[in-house]
Amino acid sequence: MSESWNGYLRVDGRKGVRNLVLVIYTVECAQFVAHAIGSGEPDVHVVGFAGCYDNAYAIRLMLALGRHPNVGAVLSVGLGCEYTQPARITEAVRKSGRSAENFFIQDVGGTAKSIAQGKEIVRRLREQIDCDTPRVPMTLADLSVGCECGGSDGTSGLAGNPVVGAFFDRLVDAGGTAIFEETVEQIGLKDLIVSRAANPEVAATLAKTYDKAERYCREVRQWSASPGNFAGGLTTIEEKSLGAFAKSGTRPILGVVKVSEAPARPGLWLMDSVPDPHFMQFGYTNPNDSEGLMDLISGGCQIILFVTGRGSVIGSPVSPLIKITGNAQTFRRMAEDMDFDASRVLTGERTIPQAGGELLDLVARTAAGELTKPERLGHREYFITYKHQNTPSLNAGCRA
C-alpha cells in the first residue's frame, strides 16, 4: 500500500480521512431524537452530553469534535431547557469554516417533527460537503493517530502495545503525530516517563502530570487494575504500567496536552485526561474505554488504535477505530471484531518492527477509505461525562 492517499481539506488547513455530518445533542432528553436522525445514515455520526447543567470539559470536547478534521458539517439538537445551547455550538463550528445548523425540539413541535426536520437538514448538509469539500493528497505527515488499551492481558505488554510503539516510531519519523494517554495506567514509571522528555522543561511537565495522576489514584483508590486483567495473567500494577507505556515507542515525548487540545506540532505527545483538583472533585479519569477514546479524538486524531488482549466489541464515532490484539486465541475467537493480529510476534512469525510496518500499512489503507471492523459492524460507542479540567494551556511550557 502506498503511504499516500486523498483526504478531505478543511478551511482551517487540516485534512480528514472521512467526510462526516456530526449530530450533537446537548442534553439526555434530546438523545433519542438525535439518534433517530442519524439512524440509517452511514456518514452521519451522533455524539452528545447527558447533563442538563453545563460542564466546561464536556463543552470543550463537543466543540473539538464539531471542528474535527473528519467532520464536514454539524447539526446541534437540544430540548430547550438545558444550559448547553445548540446555537453556541453552531456559532463556534461556523467560525471554523464548516456548515452548521441547530434547533430545539420544543420549538419544532416534538419527536416526529424534529426527526423529520433533522433528516432534511442532514440531507442538505451532506449534499453541501459532498460537493464543496476539496480532495487533496495526504501522507503520514498529515496524520494524527491516538492509542489506548483496554481489556489488557499478558500479551498486551508483550506484543500488542510494543507493536503500536514500533508503528508510532515510524509515524513520528515520517513527520506525523502520535498521542498516547492513560497516565493512571503508568503508575510506578515516573523516572522512565521523565527520561523520555525532549528537554528539561518538558521533563518538569511530565513529572507534574505523573504526580497528579498518582495523587488522584491514591485519593480515589482507583489503580486501573481489574479482575479481567488478573484473569488475563497480569499480576501487578507495575506490570500493567510497563505494558501500557510500551505503546509510546521510543521517540522523545514533546509535551503534554489536555483533553480537546491538539498538539502544537508533529511528534509524540502524552495526553493528560486525569481530572484537575477542584473544590467539587467530581469526575473520573476514563470511567470506561469509550471515554478515553473520545478524549484522543478530541485532540484531533483522525484514526484511533485500541489494544485489547482479552477482546472488545466497541467502536467510536468521528474517527475510525482499529482494534489490535496480541492474543492469538482472542483474534480467532473474535475475528469479526479484531483488525490486527499482533500475536505473530510471540510465535516468531514477525519481529516487532515487521509487525509495526504491517500496522502502518493498515493505518494507511484505513486513511484511504478502507473500513475497519468496527466501522463495518456499525459500532460508534461514545461517552462524554462530567469532569473538571482547567482550560487547556495551548501547550505552554510543553514545547521541545
C-alpha positions, 0 to 999 in steps of 0.5 A, spaced: 500 500 500 502 506 498 503 511 504 499 516 500 492 517 499 486 523 498 483 526 504 478 531 505 481 539 506 478 543 511 478 551 511 482 551 517 488 547 513 487 540 516 485 534 512 480 528 514 480 521 512 472 521 512 467 526 510 462 526 516 455 530 518 456 530 526 449 530 530 450 533 537 445 533 542 446 537 548 442 534 553 439 526 555 432 528 553 434 530 546 438 523 545 433 519 542 431 524 537 438 525 535 439 518 534 433 517 530 436 522 525 442 519 524 439 512 524 440 509 517 445 514 515 452 511 514 456 518 514 452 521 519 455 520 526 451 522 533 455 524 539 452 528 545 452 530 553 447 527 558 447 533 563 442 538 563 447 543 567 453 545 563 460 542 564 466 546 561 470 539 559 464 536 556 463 543 552 470 543 550 470 536 547 463 537 543 466 543 540 473 539 538 469 534 535 464 539 531 471 542 528 474 535 527 478 534 521 473 528 519 467 532 520 464 536 514 458 539 517 454 539 524 447 539 526 446 541 534 439 538 537 437 540 544 430 540 548 430 547 550 431 547 557 438 545 558 444 550 559 448 547 553 445 551 547 445 548 540 446 555 537 453 556 541 455 550 538 453 552 531 456 559 532 463 556 534 463 550 528 461 556 523 467 560 525 471 554 523 469 554 516 464 548 516 456 548 515 452 548 521 445 548 523 441 547 530 434 547 533 430 545 539 425 540 539 420 544 543 420 549 538 419 544 532 413 541 535 416 534 538 419 527 536 416 526 529 417 533 527 424 534 529 426 527 526 423 529 520 426 536 520 433 533 522 433 528 516 432 534 511 437 538 514 442 532 514 440 531 507 442 538 505 448 538 509 451 532 506 449 534 499 453 541 501 460 537 503 459 532 498 460 537 493 464 543 496 469 539 500 476 539 496 480 532 495 487 533 496 493 528 497 495 526 504 501 522 507 503 520 514 505 527 515 498 529 515 496 524 520 494 524 527 493 517 530 491 516 538 492 509 542 489 506 548 488 499 551 483 496 554 481 489 556 489 488 557 492 481 558 499 478 558 500 479 551 498 486 551 505 488 554 508 483 550 506 484 543 500 488 542 502 495 545 510 494 543 507 493 536 503 500 536 510 503 539 514 500 533 508 503 528 508 510 532 516 510 531 515 510 524 509 515 524 513 520 528 519 519 523 515 520 517 513 527 520 506 525 523 503 525 530 502 520 535 498 521 542 498 516 547 494 517 554 492 513 560 497 516 565 493 512 571 495 506 567 503 508 568 503 508 575 510 506 578 514 509 571 515 516 573 523 516 572 522 512 565 516 517 563 521 523 565 527 520 561 523 520 555 522 528 555 525 532 549 528 537 554 528 539 561 522 543 561 518 538 558 521 533 563 518 538 569 511 537 565 511 530 565 513 529 572 507 534 574 502 530 570 505 523 573 504 526 580 497 528 579 495 522 576 498 518 582 495 523 587 488 522 584 489 514 584 491 514 591 485 519 593 480 515 589 483 508 590 482 507 583 489 503 580 486 501 573 487 494 575 481 489 574 479 482 575 479 481 567 486 483 567 488 478 573 484 473 569 488 475 563 495 473 567 497 480 569 499 480 576 501 487 578 500 494 577 507 495 575 506 490 570 500 493 567 504 500 567 510 497 563 505 494 558 501 500 557 507 505 556 510 500 551 505 503 546 509 510 546 515 507 542 521 510 543 521 517 540 522 523 545 515 525 548 514 533 546 509 535 551 503 534 554 496 536 552 489 536 555 483 533 553 480 537 546 487 540 545 491 538 539 498 538 539 502 544 537 506 540 532 508 533 529 511 528 534 509 524 540 505 527 545 502 524 552 495 526 553 493 528 560 485 526 561 486 525 569 481 530 572 484 537 575 483 538 583 477 542 584 473 544 590 467 539 587 472 533 585 467 530 581 469 526 575 473 520 573 479 519 569 476 514 563 470 511 567 470 506 561 474 505 554 469 509 550 471 515 554 478 515 553 477 514 546 473 520 545 478 524 549 484 522 543 479 524 538 478 530 541 485 532 540 484 531 533 486 524 531 483 522 525 484 514 526 484 511 533 488 504 535 485 500 541 489 494 544 485 489 547 488 482 549 482 479 552 477 482 546 472 488 545 466 489 541 466 497 541 467 502 536 467 510 536 464 515 532 468 521 528 474 517 527 475 510 525 477 505 530 482 499 529 482 494 534 489 490 535 490 484 539 496 480 541 492 474 543 492 469 538 486 465 541 482 472 542 483 474 534 480 467 532 475 467 537 473 474 535 475 475 528 469 479 526 471 484 531 479 484 531 483 488 525 490 486 527 493 480 529 499 482 533 500 475 536 505 473 530 510 476 534 510 471 540 510 465 535 516 468 531 512 469 525 514 477 525 519 481 529 516 487 532 518 492 527 515 487 521 509 487 525 509 495 526 510 496 518 504 491 517 500 496 522 502 502 518 500 499 512 493 498 515 493 505 518 494 507 511 489 503 507 484 505 513 486 513 511 484 511 504 477 509 505 478 502 507 473 500 513 475 497 519 471 492 523 468 496 527 466 501 522 463 495 518 459 492 524 456 499 525 459 500 532 460 508 534 460 507 542 461 514 545 461 517 552 462 524 554 461 525 562 462 530 567 469 532 569 473 538 571 479 540 567 482 547 567 482 550 560 487 547 556 494 551 556 495 551 548 501 547 550 505 552 554 511 550 557 510 543 553 514 545 547 521 541 545 
